[in-house]
Amino acid sequence: MKICVVGTGYVGLVAGTCLAESGNDVTCVDKDESKVERLRRGEVPIYEPGLEELIWRNAGVGRLHFTTELATSVRAAEVVFVAVGTPPGERGEADLSGVFAVARGIGDALDGEKIVVIKSTVPVGTADRVREIIAERSPHPFEVVSNPEFLREGQAIGDFMNPDRIIIGARSDRARSRMAFLYQPHIDEGHPILYMDNRSAEMSKYAANAFLATKISFINEVANLCERLGADIDEVRRGIGSDERIGHRFLSPGVGYGGSCFPKDVKAMVDMGVTVQYPMRILHAVEAVNEDQKHLLAEKVLATHGPDLTGRVYALWGLAFKPQTDDMREAPSVVIVERLLAAGAQIAVYDPEAMGEARKELGDRVRYAPGAYEALEGADALLIATEWKEFHRPDLQRVRSLLRSPVVFDGRNVYDPSLLREGGFTYVSIGRG
Ligand SMILES: NC(=O)c1ccc[n+]([C@@H]2O[C@H](COP(=O)([O-])OP(=O)(O)OC[C@H]3O[C@@H](n4cnc5c(N)ncnc54)[C@H](O)[C@@H]3O)[C@@H](O)[C@H]2O)c1
């Protein structure tokens, strides 16, 4: 099929590339000229394992193209995906200006029948509004399909190719059957396609993310209680995760969730409730717990070393909001760094992939170490904010010899407490009372 994907961020670039990989002819459109130029040169602007090779392969055989030209790309395509960002607006609502701008562009360009697929995460009712915007500008027939994306950064290719489910919100059988044709390679491999109305599809995406965020805040709250009552959250996780109704995933305590999705989608769902005078009480609590959790590691440092950290130096391993990505959006590491800097500390940071993004966020207020061990030199403690694999099994003797004092504040419970204590460390982690 001939496909146009508007927006070449994490979602658009992965979706476009994977659709090209299944043999479709895909044109990816972005308004950011420099991004499009880089993609044309074969440079991939984000870190996502496996993506670069797939882009090269599909662009190389002429199935994947990059452009800033929306109108011509829309006209040439049968299906147009909208995958632009929907960042939080002032009161936490999803900012739909990008989606609506693209809808206007599509309406102006339409010259024949099209299927417009909204892949961006958008509040309930957005597909209806997009339908109105396009209809106001064009007499040509079109369908608006809601096809929310559930990929995870860091595993995006695998998630897109092997989805737990493909949700299609649509009004007509014709739109449903074209979407089924497009996703046939995935359906053939046993991945289910679920049909529903547009509003339920839009809601499904928010409900999924809000539920996962709730799981994280829940386990963080339980961890904090464990700490105060002398229980061990690792044991409790085993105890509850083995219950099939609960499951083991998303039950790891830590310094809170971040990233481009959970924080903004929880806020947007709260806002959806506000618009219909239905307060989302659980989600308010989920957010409040998460905000506090982001401060927890810095608070543990302040409780240990006192409120004035002047003259103290800290090494921070991990900046990205989670491993396998360079994404720093809403990363807990930023809150930790800001709190320590505000108390007068100096900080050396290291992350395997997010150093470039971190520079944009933190500027020259921290020292950027070329490697994990280099960050440790002369530090009063090591802090861990992201559980990258390479932090799991460091040479502990070397860590000890480089630190000024052998103290580890572990925000992701990466280490076995007894191992660290045997190694002569003072070890502070989350919820292991
Ligand atoms: N990142 C994720 O893991 C993820 C997962 C599932 C769903 N989503 C959702 O998918 C959507 C996109 O997320 P993302 O992380 O890829 O965003 P992103 O910010 O990484 O990328 C968005 C891209 O859209 C482009 N863009 C914005 N307005 C445009 C316009 N008018 N015309 C052309 N291009 C335009 C931007 O230049 C940018 O390249 C969001 O709604 C997000 O909530 C994201």
The ligand as a MOL file (V3000), in Angstrom:
LIG
                    3D

  0  0  0     0  0            999 V3000
M  V30 BEGIN CTAB
M  V30 COUNTS 44 48 0 0 0
M  V30 BEGIN ATOM
M  V30 1 N 7.0960 7.8970 22.4420 0
M  V30 2 C 6.3830 6.8350 22.7570 0
M  V30 3 O 6.8860 5.8710 23.3410 0
M  V30 4 C 4.9220 6.7480 22.3790 0
M  V30 5 C 4.2610 5.5260 22.4780 0
M  V30 6 C 2.9260 5.4500 22.1070 0
M  V30 7 C 2.2580 6.6080 21.7020 0
M  V30 8 N 2.9090 7.7860 21.6460 0 CHG=1
M  V30 9 C 2.1830 8.9600 21.1610 0
M  V30 10 O 2.5250 9.1840 19.8010 0
M  V30 11 C 2.5590 10.5960 19.5160 0
M  V30 12 C 3.9280 10.9720 19.0060 0
M  V30 13 O 4.8590 10.7440 20.0360 0
M  V30 14 P 6.4310 10.8120 19.7740 0
M  V30 15 O 7.0930 10.4130 21.0340 0
M  V30 16 O 6.7390 10.1130 18.5100 0 CHG=-1
M  V30 17 O 6.5800 12.3870 19.5560 0
M  V30 18 P 7.8850 13.2000 19.1520 0
M  V30 19 O 7.7640 14.4900 19.8750 0
M  V30 20 O 9.0930 12.3570 19.3250 0
M  V30 21 O 7.7070 13.4520 17.5900 0
M  V30 22 C 6.6720 14.1810 17.0290 0
M  V30 23 C 7.1200 14.6250 15.6410 0
M  V30 24 O 6.0230 15.2790 15.0080 0
M  V30 25 C 6.5230 16.3830 14.2670 0
M  V30 26 N 5.4270 17.3330 14.0500 0
M  V30 27 C 4.7600 18.0680 14.9800 0
M  V30 28 N 3.8150 18.8260 14.3890 0
M  V30 29 C 3.8790 18.5440 13.0600 0
M  V30 30 C 3.1580 18.9970 11.9200 0
M  V30 31 N 2.1840 19.8900 12.0570 0
M  V30 32 N 3.5040 18.5010 10.7190 0
M  V30 33 C 4.4970 17.5990 10.5830 0
M  V30 34 N 5.2170 17.1410 11.6230 0
M  V30 35 C 4.9090 17.6050 12.8450 0
M  V30 36 C 7.6320 16.9300 15.1420 0
M  V30 37 O 8.5340 17.7320 14.3860 0
M  V30 38 C 8.2700 15.6260 15.6470 0
M  V30 39 O 9.2870 15.1860 14.7840 0
M  V30 40 C 2.1610 11.2790 20.8130 0
M  V30 41 O 0.7840 11.5030 20.8150 0
M  V30 42 C 2.5150 10.2450 21.8630 0
M  V30 43 O 1.7400 10.3820 23.0310 0
M  V30 44 C 4.2340 7.8870 21.9540 0
M  V30 END ATOM
M  V30 BEGIN BOND
M  V30 1 1 1 2
M  V30 2 2 2 3
M  V30 3 1 2 4
M  V30 4 1 4 5
M  V30 5 2 4 44
M  V30 6 2 5 6
M  V30 7 1 6 7
M  V30 8 2 7 8
M  V30 9 1 8 9
M  V30 10 1 8 44
M  V30 11 1 9 10
M  V30 12 1 9 42
M  V30 13 1 10 11
M  V30 14 1 11 12
M  V30 15 1 11 40
M  V30 16 1 12 13
M  V30 17 1 13 14
M  V30 18 2 14 15
M  V30 19 1 14 16
M  V30 20 1 14 17
M  V30 21 1 17 18
M  V30 22 2 18 19
M  V30 23 1 18 20
M  V30 24 1 18 21
M  V30 25 1 21 22
M  V30 26 1 22 23
M  V30 27 1 23 24
M  V30 28 1 23 38
M  V30 29 1 24 25
M  V30 30 1 25 26
M  V30 31 1 25 36
M  V30 32 1 26 27
M  V30 33 1 26 35
M  V30 34 2 27 28
M  V30 35 1 28 29
M  V30 36 1 29 30
M  V30 37 2 29 35
M  V30 38 1 30 31
M  V30 39 2 30 32
M  V30 40 1 32 33
M  V30 41 2 33 34
M  V30 42 1 34 35
M  V30 43 1 36 37
M  V30 44 1 36 38
M  V30 45 1 38 39
M  V30 46 1 40 41
M  V30 47 1 40 42
M  V30 48 1 42 43
M  V30 END BOND
M  V30 END CTAB
M  END
